[in-house]
Amino acid sequence: MGYEEWAPPAALRGAAVCLWRSTIPQDRPERAPILPDGCVDLIWESGRGAFLAGPDTRPVPDRTPGGRTLVGVRLRPGAGGTLLGVPLEPLRNLRPDLTDLRPAAAAGLPGDLPPAEALRRLVRLTGVLSEERPPDPALLEAARLLRDPRLRVPDLGEHLGIGDRQLRRRFSAAVGYGPKTLQRVFRFRRFLSLLGEGNAAELAARLGYTDQAHLTRESVEFAGLPPAALARRLTTP
């Protein structure tokens, strides 16, 4: 399997993290589940067409058939629901076809396109959507602040000048879940990036978990495995 990603065009950098392409071999090996990252992706799959991935709060099985090519635009945390014009909370942990969300847009992304053309159309669509419904600057700033595990979530609204109830409502629609969950997802992704740089107890202390048991609970919730088993899965060729 080949996977590559690269920076989005300058015009999309306020809405997108990256562009990517993945090629699944015909004799498809067992693939690890997709783990939460705080983002949603607009994806085109050969033979299927366009669909949305995320927001995720648990490991989602990757059931892509062998021999397929996928291309995607990964949207920034806090940008997805606003840009797409649909609330994300009902789509949590699902992979809905774009036809069910934006039928007119999906019509231009049939599954028989060449992958390079499909990506070009996804990029163009993302640009059009971001002009129609620019990402909410307050939620983009909230996502930036929540990368700091020391931030107290009850203080987030004060930082942004938004009432707690309104903030949670906007988070639910644009992110798919609340700010505390996004902060936990970000911390879990930092844990994944540090696998192999210490044992679970050391990493738990380094990342601000209460203790090793706390890290283990988060790892099981977000990845389906405790830290040691997750490390073996992610490092085994």
N, C-alpha and C positions, 0 to 999 in steps of 0.2 A: 504494500500500500504506500502511495506517495502523498504527502501533505506539505503544502507550502502556504505561507501567508505573507502579505506585504501591506505597506501603508496605503490608506485610501487617498484619492485625489484631494488636493488642498481644499476644494470647495465642500468636501464631505467630512472634514476632520472634526467639526463640531458635533456631528451626529454619529459617526462610525469610528470604531476602534481599528478595524483592519478589513481587508479583502482576503479571501482564501480559496484554495482549490484542494480537493481530495479525490484520489483515484483508488477505488476498491478493487483488489485483484479478483479475477474470475473464481479462483479457488480460495474464496474468502475465509481467512482464519477467524477463530473466535475473537471478538473485539470487546474491549472493556466498555462498561457503560459510560455515558456522557455525564459529566459531573457539573454541578452548579457553578456558575462564574459571575452571576449578576447581570449578564447580557441576554439579549435575544438576537437571533440571527435570521435574516432573510436568506433562504436557501433555494437553489434550483438543483434538481436531481435528474439526470438523464433517464428517460423512460417514465418519469413521473410529472415533472414540472416544478412549480414553485410552492414552497410551504414555509411556515414559521416554526422555529425551534426556540423553546423557552417561553417564559421564564421558568427555571427549574429550581426546586427545593429538595430534590432527592436524586439519586442516580437513575438515569433513564436508559433502558436498553437500546443499543444501536442495532437496528434490524435492517440496515441497508443491504440489499442483495449484492452479491459479488458481480463484478463487471460494470458497476455503475461509476459515474463521475459526478461529483458535487462541487458547486461553487457557491460562495456566500459572501454576504456583507454582515459583519458583526457590529451591531448597534451599541452605542455607549450605554452603560447603566443609567437609567433615568430618561433615556430618549425614546425607547421603543413604543410605548403606548401612545404618547403624544404624536409621534411621527406617523404611526399607522392609523391613528384615529379610532382605535378600538381599545377598550379597557383590557388590561392584561391578566388581571386576577382570575377570570374564568378560564384562561388558557394555560394556567400553571401546569407544568410537567406534561404538556401535550405537544403534538406536532401537526397542527391543523393546516390543511391545504389553503393556499392563498385565495383560491376560488371562493372559499367560505367567508373570507374577510374582505377582500378587495377584488371582486370578480373582473372588473374591467382591466385592472393591472395584471391579473393572472392570465388573461387571454393572450397577452403579449409574451408569455413565458412558457410555451408548450414544451413537453419533454423531449421533442425531437430536434431541438436546436443544437448547433455546435456549442460546446462548453464555453469557448471564448466569447461567442455572441451572447450566450445566456448571461455571462458575468457583465458584459457591457450593458445589457438591458437592466440588470439588477442595479448597477451603479446609477444608470440614468433614472430609474424609478426612485431610488433612494434620494437622489437630488431633487426630483419633483416633489416628493412627499415632504422633504425637509423644508422646501420653500413654502408649501401649503401650510404646514404645521411645524414650525421650528421647535426643536427641543426646548423644554421649559428650563430657562437658566437657573432657576432656584433648585430644581431637582438635580441638574448636573452639578451644581455646587454642593448640594447635599451628599451626592455620591462621592465627591472628592473628599469632603469632611469625614465621611464614614469609613474611609480607608484607615483612619487613625483609630486603633482599638481603644485608646484612652478617652475618646470622646464619649460623654454621657448622652445617650440618645434623648433623654428628656430635655436636654439643653439645645437640641438641634433646631427646634422651631425658633428659639430666641436668637440663635446665630443668623437665621435666615429672615427673621421678621415675619414669621408665619405662625398662626395658631396651631396647636397640636392636632386638633380635629381636622382642620383643613389640610395640614401636611400629610396626615395618614390617608386621607381620601385621595389626594393627588398621588401619593406613593402607590396606593393600591391600583390605580388606573394606569400609571405610567411605568411602574416597575413590576407590578404583579404581586407584591407583598410589602410588608412594612419596613421601616428603616432599620429596626433591630435585626431583622433577618438579613438584610443586605450587609450590615456590618459583620454579622457572623459568617456570611458567605465569603466576604473579602478576607477575613482572618483565616478561614479554611483554605483559601487559595494561596495565602502566604505559607501556610503549613505545607501544602503540596510542593511549593517552589523550594522548600528547605529540606525535603526528604533526603536522608542520607547525610545530613550535617549534624546529626546528634540523635540520641535516643528519644523516645516519646516524652519522658519526664523533662529532659532538657528543652525540647522544643515547646512543650506546654508552658514552661516558665518563660521562655524567650518571647513567646507570642501573646502572653497575657491571659492564657487560660487559667482557671482557678487551680487546677491540678491535672495530673495525667488522666484521671478518670473523666474529667470534663472534656479534654481533647478526644478521648476514646468515644464518648457519647456523640460528639459533633462529627467525628469521622464516620461512625456507623450511620448517622442520620443522612449525611451528605454524600457518602460514597458506598454505603452498604457493607463496609469492612472496618475493623479496628486498624490502628495505624500500622502495625507490623505486617499484617496481611495485605493492606493497601500498598505498602512500599514494595512488597514482593511482586504484586500484580503489575505495578507501574514500571518496575525495573527489569522484569523478565522479558527477554526478547521474544 
